[in-house]
Amino acid sequence: STKNNAAPAIQGRKLLGAEIEKSDEPIALLVSLLPTESSGINISVSVRPTIINTQLPEELELMVLDETGTTFMQAQANSSKDVQRIKLNFLCDLGDSFFVKVALGEASHTEAFLI
């Protein structure tokens, strides 16, 4: 038999309720880190409703910001599609830091990460 030496993904989840005041239901912020064969880390950041078969609030935004606070990736739910998840993927190196911001209208929540 062959051994699978791949490192397991590290996953975290946070419920955003009061932070995103306009949302009727809590929204889950999920972050997954998967080491690559090089020194890089694959990062997956997503938001989804906590209730199955519901959509994200219209105009909900998911943003990834660099250490200076500059947005380098973003996605937004809109009314023309039934959006049940927004997901962003990117690669970073050990020692890098970034911020994940979830916004709905004037309400927002930002989490800081150091890899």
N, C-alpha and C positions, 0 to 999 in steps of 0.2 A: 504494500500500500504506500501511497505517496502522502507526505505530510504537507499540510497547507500552512505555510509560514507567514501568511498575510496577517498583518496586525488588525485587530478588530477595530471597528468604527467606534468613536466616542460620541454619544448622543446626549443632548439635553433638551428639556422642554420647559417652557414657562407659560402659564396662563395669563393673558392680558385681559382684565375685566375693567376695573376702575381706571386703569391707565388709558384705555381707549373709551372714553365716556359715551360716545355716540353709538357704540355697538350694543345691540340688544343682548347678545350672547357673548360669553368669553371667547377669545380668539387664542389659539395655541401658536406660540412661536417655537419653532424647532430648529436646532442647530446640530449638524452632524460633521464630525472631523474624521477623515480617513487618510492615514499616512500613505504616501506613495513610495515607490521603490527608491526614488531619489530622496532628497531631504525635504521635499515639499509636502504640503498637507492639502488635500482636497476638502474644501469647505462647501457644505450645502446648507442654505438658510431658507426656511419656508414658513409661511403662515397658513393656517387653515381653521375653519370653524370647529368648535368642539362638539357640535351636534351633527351626526351623519346626515348626508343628503340635504344640507343647507349650503347657501352660498355666502361668500365673504361680503361684507358691506360694500356697497357701491363706493368707488373712489378710495378704498383702502390702499395705502401705499406701503411698499416694503423697499427699504433703501439700505445699501451697504456703503459706509463711509470709511475713508482711510484715516490714518492717525492724525491728520490735520483737520478732519471734519469735512473734507471734500467728498461729495457723493461720486462714486465710480460705477455703481450699478443701481438700477431701480426698476420696479415693476408696479403696475397699478391694476386693481380690479375695476371693471367698468360694467355698465348696464347692458351692453350689447351681447354679453356672453354670460353663461352661468359659470362663474368662477368659484371653484371649490378649494383651490389652493394656488398660492403664488410661490414660486421657488426660484432661487438664484444660486448658481454654482460658480465657484472661483477657486484659484490656487494661491496659497501663500506659503511663506517659509517660516521655520521656527524662529521665534523672536518677534514676528510681525504682530501688530495690533490693528484692530479694526472695530468699527461700531456698526450695530444693526439698529435701524430706526423703523418703527411702525407708526404710521400716521393716518389719522382719519379726521379731515377738516382741521380744526385748530388743536385737537388732542393728539398727543404723540407720546411714544415711549422709546427710549434709547438704551441699549445694552452695550457695554464695552467688553471686548475680548482681547486677550493676549495669548498668542499661541506659543 
